[in-house]
Amino acid sequence: MSLFERIKFWNNADRIGPDMPSTYWRLFFKKSMLKLCKKKFYSFHETAEIRPGSYIIGCSQISLGKRVVIRPGTMLFGLTENGGVGINIEDDVMIGSSVHIYVANHSFDRTDIPIIDQGYNNAKSVTLKKGCWIGAGSILLPGVAIGENTVIGAGSIVTKSFPAGVIVAGNPAKIIRSIKQTVA
């Protein structure tokens, strides 16, 4: 691939990250980051941020709400085969560094074909409801929905959906307890 073809790919690919040098530098400057993300994402609120060091694949199928920050080391894989929103992150969601969110996984049901050649299984969207907190290093797998104000403990592997107002942790993640409402 020629340098010209490479630069064209970097500029037009449906992804952002350190492996896309001609667009990656824009993440270091708020104004250029916003311009890039508003162009590439399905929906990107002007108070959202993508920080340098994060990888986003399938930007056009990811929606970020108000005050959402994607921190370094985070991987969002929102690419679906049928378009639409693969990852929907609502307002005021906190995401720790190095969180991974996937809407699809590799197919591996055939032994006569190397896994690398089997493609992906059907994508299932991931939704993070308003005000939830995803702890650093957590992995969210295809099809999960995290309820409003739910906390996912650091390093958790989330394989299923959880309701609003609970604390979840572990591998696989499970409910540890409810968050009690206190009135002062």
Z-matrix of the N, CA and C atoms (Angstrom, degrees):
N
C 1 1.448
C 2 1.538 1 108.12
N 3 1.314 2 116.51 1 130.67
C 4 1.463 3 120.29 2 -179.64
C 5 1.530 4 110.26 3 -72.40
N 6 1.302 5 115.95 4 162.93
C 7 1.461 6 120.52 5 177.98
C 8 1.521 7 110.41 6 -59.98
N 9 1.315 8 117.54 7 -40.75
C 10 1.462 9 121.68 8 178.29
C 11 1.530 10 110.72 9 -59.64
N 12 1.338 11 117.02 10 -46.23
C 13 1.473 12 121.51 11 179.37
C 14 1.522 13 110.89 12 -63.86
N 15 1.316 14 116.41 13 -38.40
C 16 1.461 15 121.24 14 178.92
C 17 1.535 16 111.18 15 -63.81
N 18 1.323 17 116.34 16 -46.98
C 19 1.468 18 120.95 17 179.71
C 20 1.528 19 110.29 18 -63.10
N 21 1.318 20 117.18 19 -40.05
C 22 1.466 21 121.48 20 177.34
C 23 1.532 22 110.23 21 -61.35
N 24 1.338 23 116.54 22 -43.47
C 25 1.464 24 120.92 23 177.72
C 26 1.537 25 110.19 24 -62.32
N 27 1.332 26 117.32 25 -48.15
C 28 1.460 27 121.01 26 -179.42
C 29 1.528 28 111.49 27 -57.58
N 30 1.327 29 116.83 28 -38.86
C 31 1.466 30 120.40 29 -178.41
C 32 1.520 31 113.23 30 -74.47
N 33 1.341 32 116.90 31 -31.35
C 34 1.462 33 120.20 32 -172.49
C 35 1.523 34 115.16 33 -105.26
N 36 1.315 35 118.39 34 -9.93
C 37 1.469 36 121.01 35 -177.64
C 38 1.521 37 110.71 36 -63.53
N 39 1.324 38 115.62 37 149.65
C 40 1.466 39 122.46 38 179.82
C 41 1.532 40 109.00 39 -85.05
N 42 1.307 41 115.36 40 53.44
C 43 1.458 42 120.83 41 -177.27
C 44 1.522 43 110.50 42 -157.80
N 45 1.324 44 114.59 43 160.70
C 46 1.462 45 123.08 44 177.14
C 47 1.523 46 106.49 45 -137.79
N 48 1.325 47 116.85 46 141.20
C 49 1.460 48 120.14 47 175.81
C 50 1.511 49 111.43 48 163.23
N 51 1.333 50 116.05 49 175.50
C 52 1.459 51 120.65 50 -179.72
C 53 1.522 52 114.03 51 -59.79
N 54 1.334 53 117.36 52 -20.13
C 55 1.463 54 120.72 53 178.36
C 56 1.529 55 113.07 54 -83.99
N 57 1.324 56 116.68 55 4.96
C 58 1.465 57 123.41 56 177.89
C 59 1.534 58 109.03 57 -121.70
N 60 1.334 59 118.43 58 70.08
C 61 1.472 60 121.26 59 -168.66
C 62 1.522 61 116.31 60 -59.89
N 63 1.322 62 118.92 61 -29.93
C 64 1.466 63 118.08 62 -177.17
C 65 1.523 64 113.14 63 -75.12
N 66 1.336 65 118.12 64 -15.56
C 67 1.472 66 120.48 65 174.30
C 68 1.524 67 112.12 66 -113.13
N 69 1.323 68 117.07 67 -23.01
C 70 1.474 69 121.35 68 -175.19
C 71 1.525 70 113.08 69 -57.42
N 72 1.316 71 118.19 70 -39.91
C 73 1.460 72 122.05 71 -177.99
C 74 1.525 73 111.85 72 -56.74
N 75 1.337 74 116.53 73 -25.76
C 76 1.470 75 120.61 74 -177.99
C 77 1.526 76 112.70 75 -66.27
N 78 1.335 77 117.30 76 -22.67
C 79 1.465 78 120.49 77 179.65
C 80 1.530 79 112.11 78 -68.28
N 81 1.310 80 117.83 79 -18.06
C 82 1.455 81 121.83 80 -177.95
C 83 1.531 82 112.67 81 -80.51
N 84 1.324 83 117.34 82 -10.05
C 85 1.460 84 122.32 83 -177.01
C 86 1.523 85 109.44 84 -128.80
N 87 1.327 86 116.98 85 120.11
C 88 1.464 87 122.99 86 -172.75
C 89 1.540 88 112.72 87 -50.10
N 90 1.315 89 116.93 88 -49.52
C 91 1.460 90 120.89 89 -175.70
C 92 1.532 91 111.44 90 -63.19
N 93 1.331 92 117.14 91 -46.28
C 94 1.465 93 119.96 92 -179.56
C 95 1.526 94 111.43 93 -72.23
N 96 1.360 95 117.29 94 -31.75
C 97 1.466 96 120.72 95 176.17
C 98 1.527 97 109.33 96 -62.91
N 99 1.339 98 117.60 97 -46.01
C 100 1.464 99 121.05 98 179.76
C 101 1.531 100 111.68 99 -61.91
N 102 1.303 101 116.70 100 -44.01
C 103 1.464 102 120.66 101 -179.72
C 104 1.532 103 110.84 102 -61.59
N 105 1.331 104 116.60 103 -46.05
C 106 1.460 105 121.54 104 178.65
C 107 1.526 106 111.41 105 -61.63
N 108 1.334 107 116.50 106 -48.52
C 109 1.468 108 120.80 107 -175.14
C 110 1.526 109 112.37 108 -69.68
N 111 1.316 110 117.77 109 -38.03
C 112 1.470 111 119.75 110 177.30
C 113 1.527 112 110.76 111 -63.63
N 114 1.331 113 116.10 112 -30.43
C 115 1.467 114 120.98 113 178.01
C 116 1.533 115 111.46 114 -75.72
N 117 1.321 116 117.28 115 -40.94
C 118 1.466 117 121.37 116 -171.30
C 119 1.538 118 114.40 117 -87.95
N 120 1.340 119 118.43 118 -34.65
C 121 1.458 120 121.57 119 -172.28
C 122 1.530 121 112.18 120 -83.86
N 123 1.329 122 115.63 121 155.91
C 124 1.464 123 121.51 122 173.64
C 125 1.524 124 109.17 123 -59.34
N 126 1.337 125 114.82 124 -46.44
C 127 1.461 126 122.07 125 177.46
C 128 1.522 127 107.21 126 -151.55
N 129 1.329 128 116.21 127 134.46
C 130 1.458 129 120.55 128 -176.82
C 131 1.525 130 108.10 129 -146.33
N 132 1.346 131 116.69 130 108.14
C 133 1.465 132 120.56 131 -179.04
C 134 1.522 133 110.18 132 -69.17
N 135 1.325 134 117.20 133 146.04
C 136 1.470 135 120.72 134 -176.08
C 137 1.526 136 113.76 135 -65.64
N 138 1.346 137 118.17 136 -12.69
C 139 1.468 138 120.02 137 175.65
C 140 1.532 139 112.17 138 -97.42
N 141 1.329 140 117.38 139 -0.21
C 142 1.471 141 121.16 140 176.64
C 143 1.524 142 108.69 141 -79.93
N 144 1.346 143 115.69 142 160.16
C 145 1.470 144 120.49 143 179.40
C 146 1.522 145 110.65 144 -143.79
N 147 1.328 146 114.58 145 143.36
C 148 1.459 147 121.68 146 168.18
C 149 1.518 148 105.08 147 -112.51
N 150 1.319 149 117.49 148 119.44
C 151 1.463 150 121.22 149 -178.43
C 152 1.528 151 110.53 150 -90.20
N 153 1.329 152 116.22 151 149.49
C 154 1.468 153 119.72 152 176.47
C 155 1.533 154 110.91 153 -56.31
N 156 1.315 155 115.92 154 143.06
C 157 1.463 156 121.11 155 179.93
C 158 1.513 157 112.82 156 99.24
N 159 1.327 158 117.57 157 -3.04
C 160 1.459 159 120.30 158 177.24
C 161 1.530 160 109.42 159 -100.58
N 162 1.330 161 115.34 160 156.62
C 163 1.464 162 122.41 161 179.03
C 164 1.518 163 108.15 162 -119.66
N 165 1.323 164 116.78 163 131.38
C 166 1.451 165 121.07 164 177.04
C 167 1.522 166 107.16 165 -129.98
N 168 1.329 167 116.29 166 122.55
C 169 1.464 168 122.27 167 179.33
C 170 1.526 169 107.48 168 -118.54
N 171 1.324 170 115.96 169 127.44
C 172 1.460 171 120.42 170 -176.04
C 173 1.523 172 111.20 171 83.35
N 174 1.321 173 116.49 172 41.89
C 175 1.477 174 121.47 173 -178.92
C 176 1.526 175 112.16 174 -50.75
N 177 1.332 176 116.97 175 -40.10
C 178 1.465 177 121.52 176 -175.72
C 179 1.525 178 112.50 177 -65.52
N 180 1.325 179 117.18 178 -7.68
C 181 1.463 180 121.19 179 -179.75
C 182 1.528 181 111.47 180 -118.67
N 183 1.331 182 115.83 181 23.58
C 184 1.464 183 121.54 182 -179.86
C 185 1.516 184 108.98 183 -126.19
N 186 1.328 185 115.09 184 135.09
C 187 1.460 186 122.46 185 179.69
C 188 1.528 187 109.08 186 -119.58
N 189 1.351 188 116.46 187 126.25
C 190 1.472 189 121.74 188 178.33
C 191 1.522 190 109.62 189 -117.92
N 192 1.339 191 115.85 190 127.63
C 193 1.461 192 122.04 191 -179.62
C 194 1.515 193 113.38 192 -86.64
N 195 1.322 194 115.16 193 -167.33
C 196 1.469 195 122.78 194 -178.23
C 197 1.523 196 111.08 195 -62.08
N 198 1.321 197 115.39 196 139.00
C 199 1.467 198 124.84 197 172.61
C 200 1.527 199 114.37 198 55.35
N 201 1.314 200 116.59 199 34.12
C 202 1.467 201 121.57 200 174.19
C 203 1.526 202 107.38 201 -96.38
N 204 1.336 203 116.51 202 130.04
C 205 1.460 204 121.92 203 178.37
C 206 1.526 205 108.35 204 -120.51
N 207 1.317 206 116.01 205 124.91
C 208 1.467 207 121.71 206 175.30
C 209 1.522 208 106.37 207 -96.66
N 210 1.333 209 116.18 208 111.25
C 211 1.457 210 122.78 209 -171.98
C 212 1.538 211 112.91 210 -87.35
N 213 1.338 212 115.92 211 165.92
C 214 1.469 213 120.89 212 -178.99
C 215 1.530 214 112.79 213 -55.21
N 216 1.316 215 114.75 214 143.25
C 217 1.461 216 121.06 215 178.52
C 218 1.513 217 113.53 216 85.31
N 219 1.321 218 118.03 217 -7.40
C 220 1.459 219 121.69 218 -178.71
C 221 1.522 220 109.97 219 -78.61
N 222 1.335 221 115.78 220 143.50
C 223 1.467 222 123.30 221 177.92
C 224 1.521 223 107.81 222 -124.61
N 225 1.333 224 116.25 223 118.73
C 226 1.460 225 121.41 224 172.59
C 227 1.520 226 107.51 225 -110.61
N 228 1.320 227 116.47 226 116.90
C 229 1.466 228 121.48 227 177.71
C 230 1.524 229 106.73 228 -111.78
N 231 1.342 230 116.20 229 94.10
C 232 1.460 231 121.24 230 -174.41
C 233 1.501 232 115.13 231 -105.83
N 234 1.312 233 117.16 232 10.33
C 235 1.461 234 122.31 233 -173.83
C 236 1.526 235 111.57 234 -73.73
N 237 1.339 236 115.85 235 120.14
C 238 1.465 237 121.73 236 175.77
C 239 1.515 238 108.70 237 -117.50
N 240 1.314 239 116.64 238 161.02
C 241 1.462 240 120.27 239 -178.32
C 242 1.524 241 112.63 240 -81.56
N 243 1.329 242 117.78 241 -16.82
C 244 1.470 243 119.37 242 -175.04
C 245 1.528 244 113.98 243 -114.44
N 246 1.318 245 119.02 244 13.07
C 247 1.457 246 121.38 245 178.37
C 248 1.512 247 111.98 246 75.76
N 249 1.325 248 116.52 247 -164.47
C 250 1.456 249 121.11 248 -177.42
C 251 1.521 250 110.23 249 79.01
N 252 1.317 251 115.45 250 -165.77
C 253 1.465 252 120.15 251 -178.11
C 254 1.521 253 109.58 252 -94.53
N 255 1.336 254 116.15 253 120.03
C 256 1.458 255 121.55 254 177.27
C 257 1.521 256 111.43 255 -89.42
N 258 1.342 257 116.05 256 -38.99
C 259 1.467 258 121.32 257 177.55
C 260 1.518 259 107.62 258 -126.52
N 261 1.332 260 115.91 259 122.89
C 262 1.457 261 121.94 260 178.46
C 263 1.523 262 108.44 261 -118.88
N 264 1.332 263 116.02 262 111.12
C 265 1.461 264 121.57 263 179.45
C 266 1.525 265 106.93 264 -109.89
N 267 1.323 266 116.47 265 111.46
C 268 1.458 267 121.70 266 -175.64
C 269 1.530 268 111.29 267 -76.70
N 270 1.329 269 116.88 268 -177.66
C 271 1.465 270 123.84 269 -176.41
C 272 1.526 271 113.21 270 -61.23
N 273 1.334 272 115.33 271 147.89
C 274 1.465 273 124.21 272 170.81
C 275 1.525 274 114.68 273 60.45
N 276 1.316 275 117.24 274 25.74
C 277 1.462 276 121.23 275 176.64
C 278 1.528 277 108.15 276 -83.29
N 279 1.336 278 116.06 277 131.22
C 280 1.461 279 121.39 278 176.15
C 281 1.528 280 108.63 279 -100.02
N 282 1.324 281 115.52 280 130.78
C 283 1.464 282 121.04 281 -179.44
C 284 1.524 283 107.84 282 -126.99
N 285 1.325 284 117.03 283 120.22
C 286 1.460 285 121.73 284 177.98
C 287 1.519 286 111.17 285 -69.90
N 288 1.310 287 115.94 286 171.04
C 289 1.459 288 119.39 287 179.00
C 290 1.529 289 110.82 288 -71.29
N 291 1.309 290 114.93 289 154.45
C 292 1.470 291 123.79 290 177.06
C 293 1.524 292 114.47 291 62.23
N 294 1.317 293 117.55 292 27.44
C 295 1.467 294 121.77 293 173.23
C 296 1.530 295 107.72 294 -80.24
N 297 1.329 296 116.65 295 139.83
C 298 1.466 297 121.98 296 176.55
C 299 1.518 298 108.67 297 -117.92
N 300 1.335 299 116.22 298 131.15
C 301 1.464 300 121.95 299 177.59
C 302 1.519 301 107.89 300 -128.36
N 303 1.329 302 116.31 301 124.59
C 304 1.464 303 122.41 302 -176.64
C 305 1.524 304 110.66 303 -124.78
N 306 1.351 305 116.44 304 139.60
C 307 1.462 306 120.59 305 175.10
C 308 1.528 307 111.88 306 -103.16
N 309 1.339 308 116.66 307 -8.98
C 310 1.471 309 120.74 308 179.51
C 311 1.518 310 108.95 309 -144.97
N 312 1.319 311 115.15 310 162.69
C 313 1.453 312 121.59 311 178.80
C 314 1.529 313 107.83 312 -134.92
N 315 1.313 314 116.96 313 160.93
C 316 1.460 315 120.86 314 177.80
C 317 1.523 316 110.41 315 -65.64
N 318 1.311 317 115.78 316 140.93
C 319 1.464 318 120.59 317 170.78
C 320 1.528 319 107.68 318 -75.91
N 321 1.325 320 115.87 319 145.10
C 322 1.465 321 119.32 320 -179.08
C 323 1.522 322 111.24 321 -151.06
N 324 1.341 323 116.83 322 28.71
C 325 1.460 324 120.19 323 -174.87
C 326 1.525 325 114.73 324 -88.57
N 327 1.339 326 118.00 325 -1.17
C 328 1.460 327 120.23 326 179.08
C 329 1.525 328 109.50 327 -116.22
N 330 1.324 329 115.81 328 135.03
C 331 1.464 330 119.71 329 178.65
C 332 1.524 331 112.65 330 -93.73
N 333 1.339 332 116.78 331 -11.12
C 334 1.470 333 120.15 332 -179.13
C 335 1.527 334 113.05 333 -88.76
N 336 1.330 335 116.96 334 -4.86
C 337 1.469 336 122.28 335 -179.53
C 338 1.525 337 107.89 336 -127.89
N 339 1.338 338 117.75 337 132.66
C 340 1.466 339 118.58 338 176.19
C 341 1.530 340 110.77 339 -56.97
N 342 1.315 341 117.09 340 142.67
C 343 1.466 342 121.68 341 -178.50
C 344 1.522 343 111.29 342 -54.40
N 345 1.310 344 117.35 343 -38.64
C 346 1.467 345 120.93 344 -179.09
C 347 1.526 346 112.38 345 -59.21
N 348 1.339 347 118.10 346 -24.34
C 349 1.462 348 122.55 347 -178.89
C 350 1.526 349 113.42 348 -97.47
N 351 1.336 350 119.02 349 -0.26
C 352 1.454 351 121.72 350 -175.67
C 353 1.527 352 114.29 351 -88.35
N 354 1.324 353 117.91 352 -8.15
C 355 1.463 354 119.65 353 178.21
C 356 1.521 355 112.11 354 78.19
N 357 1.315 356 114.30 355 -158.98
C 358 1.470 357 121.17 356 -177.90
C 359 1.515 358 110.09 357 -112.61
N 360 1.338 359 115.63 358 154.00
C 361 1.457 360 119.28 359 172.73
C 362 1.529 361 108.81 360 -82.12
N 363 1.315 362 116.94 361 175.72
C 364 1.464 363 121.18 362 -177.18
C 365 1.524 364 111.25 363 -59.07
N 366 1.316 365 115.20 364 131.20
C 367 1.466 366 121.14 365 -179.75
C 368 1.525 367 110.54 366 -72.98
N 369 1.332 368 114.96 367 145.77
C 370 1.462 369 122.41 368 175.56
C 371 1.516 370 106.80 369 -130.56
N 372 1.335 371 117.08 370 128.67
C 373 1.460 372 120.88 371 -174.00
C 374 1.529 373 112.04 372 -67.08
N 375 1.334 374 114.11 373 155.92
C 376 1.463 375 122.82 374 177.80
C 377 1.524 376 107.19 375 -119.64
N 378 1.350 377 116.24 376 133.75
C 379 1.461 378 121.39 377 179.31
C 380 1.517 379 110.11 378 -126.29
N 381 1.331 380 115.21 379 130.33
C 382 1.464 381 121.63 380 173.51
C 383 1.517 382 106.68 381 -112.59
N 384 1.328 383 116.48 382 112.02
C 385 1.464 384 121.55 383 -175.98
C 386 1.523 385 111.51 384 -75.42
N 387 1.303 386 114.55 385 162.50
C 388 1.465 387 123.92 386 -175.53
C 389 1.534 388 112.26 387 -48.49
N 390 1.334 389 114.61 388 131.33
C 391 1.456 390 120.97 389 171.08
C 392 1.517 391 116.55 390 77.89
N 393 1.322 392 119.04 391 4.71
C 394 1.469 393 117.85 392 179.40
C 395 1.527 394 109.90 393 -78.02
N 396 1.321 395 115.65 394 165.55
C 397 1.465 396 121.93 395 -177.36
C 398 1.514 397 108.24 396 -130.90
N 399 1.316 398 116.83 397 121.63
C 400 1.458 399 122.80 398 179.56
C 401 1.528 400 107.29 399 -106.11
N 402 1.323 401 116.70 400 111.90
C 403 1.458 402 122.14 401 -176.33
C 404 1.517 403 113.09 402 -67.38
N 405 1.327 404 115.23 403 154.17
C 406 1.462 405 123.11 404 -177.55
C 407 1.527 406 111.87 405 -52.51
N 408 1.322 407 114.94 406 139.14
C 409 1.458 408 121.04 407 174.75
C 410 1.514 409 115.26 408 75.59
N 411 1.318 410 118.55 409 7.28
C 412 1.466 411 120.99 410 178.48
C 413 1.517 412 110.26 411 -76.16
N 414 1.334 413 115.44 412 154.23
C 415 1.462 414 122.08 413 177.05
C 416 1.518 415 107.57 414 -124.33
N 417 1.344 416 116.14 415 124.44
C 418 1.460 417 122.14 416 177.81
C 419 1.515 418 108.15 417 -110.32
N 420 1.325 419 116.15 418 124.28
C 421 1.460 420 122.06 419 -174.61
C 422 1.528 421 111.55 420 -94.68
N 423 1.329 422 117.82 421 167.29
C 424 1.462 423 121.82 422 -174.88
C 425 1.527 424 114.00 423 -53.06
N 426 1.353 425 114.41 424 138.93
C 427 1.455 426 121.44 425 172.79
C 428 1.508 427 116.59 426 87.97
N 429 1.320 428 119.79 427 0.58
C 430 1.461 429 119.70 428 -177.59
C 431 1.519 430 111.83 429 -84.87
N 432 1.331 431 114.81 430 150.30
C 433 1.464 432 122.95 431 172.84
C 434 1.523 433 106.18 432 -130.29
N 435 1.318 434 115.86 433 130.55
C 436 1.460 435 121.38 434 -179.86
C 437 1.527 436 107.22 435 -108.36
N 438 1.342 437 116.62 436 125.21
C 439 1.459 438 122.36 437 -175.38
C 440 1.520 439 113.72 438 -69.53
N 441 1.334 440 115.20 439 165.37
C 442 1.466 441 121.81 440 179.26
C 443 1.520 442 110.85 441 -55.57
N 444 1.326 443 115.04 442 137.79
C 445 1.467 444 123.26 443 175.02
C 446 1.526 445 114.21 444 56.19
N 447 1.303 446 117.24 445 26.35
C 448 1.462 447 121.45 446 175.43
C 449 1.525 448 108.61 447 -89.95
N 450 1.327 449 116.40 448 144.69
C 451 1.459 450 123.13 449 179.83
C 452 1.528 451 108.74 450 -109.41
N 453 1.327 452 115.69 451 127.92
C 454 1.463 453 121.67 452 173.78
C 455 1.524 454 106.23 453 -105.38
N 456 1.325 455 117.65 454 116.70
C 457 1.455 456 122.32 455 -177.95
C 458 1.518 457 112.73 456 -62.72
N 459 1.314 458 116.51 457 149.54
C 460 1.462 459 122.71 458 -178.93
C 461 1.528 460 110.59 459 -54.61
N 462 1.320 461 115.46 460 137.92
C 463 1.456 462 121.41 461 176.54
C 464 1.517 463 115.32 462 77.00
N 465 1.314 464 118.61 463 8.53
C 466 1.468 465 121.34 464 -178.89
C 467 1.520 466 111.68 465 -75.37
N 468 1.340 467 115.49 466 149.84
C 469 1.463 468 122.26 467 173.98
C 470 1.525 469 105.80 468 -110.29
N 471 1.332 470 116.04 469 109.42
C 472 1.466 471 121.56 470 -173.54
C 473 1.518 472 108.78 471 -97.94
N 474 1.335 473 115.81 472 112.08
C 475 1.463 474 122.09 473 -176.99
C 476 1.517 475 113.06 474 -108.59
N 477 1.350 476 117.22 475 -7.21
C 478 1.470 477 121.13 476 -179.68
C 479 1.525 478 109.13 477 -146.14
N 480 1.322 479 115.90 478 168.52
C 481 1.464 480 122.32 479 -178.38
C 482 1.524 481 111.37 480 -78.35
N 483 1.354 482 115.12 481 155.30
C 484 1.454 483 121.30 482 178.41
C 485 1.517 484 110.22 483 -133.97
N 486 1.352 485 116.85 484 147.82
C 487 1.466 486 121.14 485 -177.89
C 488 1.530 487 112.12 486 -76.06
N 489 1.309 488 115.31 487 179.89
C 490 1.466 489 122.23 488 179.10
C 491 1.530 490 111.00 489 -72.14
N 492 1.344 491 115.23 490 149.16
C 493 1.453 492 121.66 491 168.43
C 494 1.516 493 117.21 492 70.67
N 495 1.330 494 117.90 493 34.77
C 496 1.462 495 120.10 494 177.31
C 497 1.522 496 109.96 495 -128.32
N 498 1.326 497 115.47 496 162.05
C 499 1.457 498 122.30 497 172.53
C 500 1.514 499 106.71 498 -106.56
N 501 1.334 500 115.44 499 128.90
C 502 1.460 501 123.19 500 -174.25
C 503 1.528 502 107.90 501 -124.88
N 504 1.329 503 117.37 502 139.82
C 505 1.466 504 119.77 503 177.61
C 506 1.523 505 109.85 504 -159.43
N 507 1.340 506 115.25 505 160.93
C 508 1.462 507 121.23 506 172.58
C 509 1.509 508 114.28 507 111.32
N 510 1.355 509 113.13 508 -177.71
C 511 1.452 510 122.41 509 178.49
C 512 1.519 511 109.09 510 -137.10
N 513 1.327 512 118.46 511 103.46
C 514 1.457 513 126.62 512 -4.14
C 515 1.532 514 110.63 513 -72.38
N 516 1.314 515 116.04 514 154.65
C 517 1.468 516 120.94 515 -177.73
C 518 1.523 517 111.08 516 -63.69
N 519 1.330 518 114.38 517 142.11
C 520 1.469 519 120.34 518 175.21
C 521 1.531 520 108.13 519 -143.45
N 522 1.315 521 115.98 520 162.93
C 523 1.461 522 120.50 521 -179.09
C 524 1.521 523 109.36 522 -70.94
N 525 1.334 524 115.21 523 126.60
C 526 1.462 525 122.26 524 177.69
C 527 1.527 526 109.86 525 -90.31
N 528 1.341 527 115.33 526 -45.65
C 529 1.469 528 120.25 527 176.37
C 530 1.513 529 109.68 528 -169.27
N 531 1.336 530 115.20 529 168.90
C 532 1.459 531 120.97 530 174.73
C 533 1.507 532 109.76 531 -84.07
N 534 1.312 533 116.30 532 156.13
C 535 1.453 534 120.94 533 172.91
C 536 1.516 535 106.12 534 -91.90
N 537 1.321 536 116.08 535 118.74
C 538 1.471 537 120.48 536 -176.69
C 539 1.509 538 109.97 537 -83.51
N 540 1.317 539 115.97 538 138.27
C 541 1.453 540 122.22 539 176.10
C 542 1.517 541 108.32 540 -80.06
N 543 1.329 542 117.70 541 126.70
C 544 1.465 543 121.11 542 176.93
C 545 1.516 544 108.82 543 -116.43
N 546 1.297 545 115.42 544 139.23
C 547 1.452 546 121.64 545 178.84
C 548 1.512 547 108.45 546 -113.88
N 549 1.337 548 116.71 547 125.37
C 550 1.469 549 120.63 548 -177.81
C 551 1.498 550 111.74 549 -81.02
